[in-house]
Amino acid sequence: MMQMGFACCESGFARSKNACNIWLKNLLDFMVGALVYYFIGFGLMYGNDWHGLIGINGFFTPFNQDLQIWQTYDGTLSPQAFLLFQTMFCATTATIISGSVAERFKFSTYIMVSSFMTGIVYPIIGHWIWGGGWLSQLGFTDFAGSGAVHLVGATAACVCAISVGPRIGKYVNGKSIAIPGHNIPMAMLGGFILWVGWYGFNPGSELAFDNVTIYTTVTTTLAAAGGLGGMAYTWIRYGKPDPTLSMNGALAGLVAICTGVAEVSYVGSILIGLIAGILLPISVSVMDNKFHVDDPAGAISLHGCSGFTGVWLAGVFSTKNGLLYGGGLARLGAQLLGDVVIVATTAALVFLFITLLKKTLGIRVSREIELKGLDITEHGMEAYPTM
C-alpha cells in the first residue's frame, strides 16, 4: 500500500509522458529492496553489533544464524514477520528518491541507486538507531523512523536531485518555471493511501498488539492535523487553499510524528503535526525558488524537513524525558545529534556513489529522451496512448 501511495503521488505530480517510468521505479524499489535487504542489508542492520558501527552476521541466510535480535523477542514475534516488516521500511527509504529525480534519471542507473540504498546506506544508519549501534547507546530514539527512514531517504533524494540537475525548462534566467503535474487527483489519492499505510508503519513499530499499538494509532491520526497547517499557510500566503500542499501537509505531520508517536501526548502530537504542516510549504518554496533544487514531488521537503523536525521535537514533547516535561537537555541534545549525523552520513555515502555512477555509467538521460518522455523511450509504451 505504501508503494502504491508513493507511485500515485509521484506520477500525479509528474507529466503523463513519464508516468509508467515512475510506477515501475516504485515497483522496482520493493522487488530489489526485498532481495538486497534479505541477503545483505538485514545483516548489516540487525546482525550482532561490532563496535556500535555495523552488524557482522545474518547475511544471506539470516534465519539460520544465531542473531541477538531473535532472542530479544522471546518467541513472541517470528523472525519471518520481523524481517518482512523491516523490509517495507527499507524499500520506502529508497522510494523517496524516485519522486525527486523524476523525469530525467536513467532507469538502469536508478536500479543501482536503489540497491545501494537498501543494501548499504539505510542498513548502516539503521543499525546505529535500531540495531544496537552507537547512536542508540547515546540515548537517541526513533520509534517509527522520522530519522531512520524519512530523513535518510530525503537526504539521499536531495543529493541525487542536485547531482542529476533540474528538468529542461524548469529554471530560466534564475526564475523557477512551474511544470504542472498531469493528474492532481491521482497525487492526492496517493496521499490518502499513504495515510492508511502509516497505520502499519507507526502502530506496527510496537511489534506487538497492545495498548501502545492503539495509542500510536490515535497520535498518528492527530498528527495529520499538519494538513490544516499546510492549508492555512497557503490560504494566508497565496490567497487560496492549495490542495496539494494541504495533502502534503498532512503527510508532513505523519512523517514528523514517527519518532515520538509512542511517547508524546495527544496535544503534543497535534502540535508536532501542525508545526511540520506549516513548515512544509515554506520548505518547498525555499528549495525551489532559492536553492533551485528541482523536486517534482516535493519529497525532499516532505520527508527531509518534516523528518528532521520530528526527530528533535520528540526531545521537546516526550512525556518521558522531553524538555517540556523536566527531562533537561540530554534527550534533546541526543536527538539533534542524531539529525546531524543522519544527514551528514547519508549525504557523504550517496554523494560518493552518485559521483562514481556519474563518471562511469551516467545518471541522466539525453535531452532527446527527456523531451520525448521516459515512458516511450525507456519502456516502449505510453501511460495514456492516443488512438
HUTAVEN-V884567 format. One record per helix or strand of 3 or more residues. SS is the DSSP state (helix for helix, strand for strand). FROM is the first residue (numbers start at 0). TO is the last residue. Records with the same first field share a line. If there is no record, write none. Layout:
SS->FROM-TO  FROM-TO
//
This chain:
helix->1-12  15-45  61-63  67-70  78-99  106-129  133-136  145-163  183-200  202-205  210-222  225-237  242-256  265-289  298-316  322-324  329-359  366-371  373-377
//
